[in-house]
Amino acid sequence: MPRCVSASSAAPPPAGLVLLLTLNLLGAACAPDLRMVAVPSTPDRWEPWQVLEANTGRVVPYNEWLIALTGNDIVYLGEEHHNQHHIDAARRLLDAFLAAGLLPTIGMEMFGWDGQPALNAYLQDRTLDRGTFLEEVRWKQNWGGPFDDYEPLVAYAGAHRLALRAMNPPKSLIRQVAKEGLAQARQGSEWTQWDMQREEIVDDPAYRNRILDQLRRCHGNGTIDDVRTMYEASMVRDEGMAKTLTDILHTFRRDPESPRQMIVSYTGGGHIQYGLPVPKRVARRLDGHIRYTTVYLTSYDQTRKEEIRELLRDGVADYIWLTPLGRHGVPVRCR
């Protein structure tokens, strides 16, 4: 019976696809910052742009890794917010998938469902005024921060005519849950407006342990009720993003004659950690009939060796992709 699997156990891509991918990537393989030969996976040998396989700790040759990724329905990328190198990483993977004859759909956490019509219009007509687009897509309300940080991925979708899906429930709905709690939010008009009345918001014990621990460490000044409603808001966000991805996959499967399609999901690393927040919820919705892998993007320099060791030991994702530091330097994490 089909089950939820990671790339290491996913069905291998067809031989023709492997050959096509290998031939198309020969030029890219010469790029100076991609490591093509596996090296002993010791911290003294780690460098930016290496890919570490979590269950073995080895450095994976880049082309070998790309071929493994092509066998998946979803590749989950988890970023450090506002790190330009992580957007570059996403575009590299998209380049490889397109070169292999795949048709990726991009999902982005940074856009809310209420911005999807504006996002569609902007991708179809790139001459539209940028300021008007940001207003209509509700960028400030749903995400905030510089759009410049994420514009390259939006531009990539437009240039290659790829579908780009807003993954997040509207921020106003999430804020209502965080303020009033899930039970009260379920009675509100927005819950019905966004077709959430039939959605099961699953309180998974492993997810609960992880998220509550993080909320207490990162938002320690809140009351018990504050922590509870923030936790419920986290569940609704992750369940909403899982709903988006599941809907996309159902659309793929209704059209078996279309080109080989896949999803590249681009969110913060916290939404893919340990497979719990979004990947496990998608797998539950599809009764395990899905192949996926998780890739945790993290900036690296020599001061972060022990932190990377810890992420590998804990199995934060199937792969950890080391990148250069972003312009904000070493990320500050609450611990």
Secondary structure, 3 states (H helix, E strand, C coil): CCCCECHHHCCCCCHHHHHHHHHHCCCHHHCCCCCCCCCCCCHHHCCCCCEEECCCCCECCHHHHHHHHCCCCEEEEEECCCCHHHHHHHHHHHHHHHHCCCEEEEEEEEEEHHHHHHHHHHHHCCCCCHHHHHHHCCHHHHCCCCHHHCHHHHHHHHHCCCCEEEEECCHHHHHHHHHHCHHHHCCCHHHHHCCCCCCCCCCCHHHHHHHHHHHHHHCCCCCHHHHHHHHHHHHHHHHHHHHHHHHHHHHHHCCCCCCCEEEEEEEEHHHCHHHCCCHHHHHHHCCCCCEEEEEEEEECCHHHHHHHHHHHHHCCCCEEEEECCECCECCCCCC
